[in-house]
Amino acid sequence: MYVVCKDHVELAIDMFVDEFEEAPDVVDLEHTKFIDWEPPVKCQECQCEARFLVV
């Protein structure tokens, strides 16, 4: 699972495919809320706002 900004979404997809050998689902965190999980505020690759969940 990767939580990344717009600039790093392609990198996260590539890393997911390398690790799991299948295509991930990409969730736009701006339009999706979770009941039991609060996503990180910052991208895990930089300090920009996290926007996408790649799982």
C-alpha positions, 0 to 999 in steps of 0.5 A: 500500500502506498499513499502518495501525491499526484507527482509520485502516483506513477512511481507508486504504481510501478513499485506495486507492480514490481512487488505484487506482479499485478495491477493495483487499485488507485483510490483518490483520497480527495473523494473517498473517506474511510470509517476506521482508517485515517490516511497519512497527510503527507506523501511517503515520497516527499512532503507534498499532500497525499492524494492517492492510495495505491493498493 
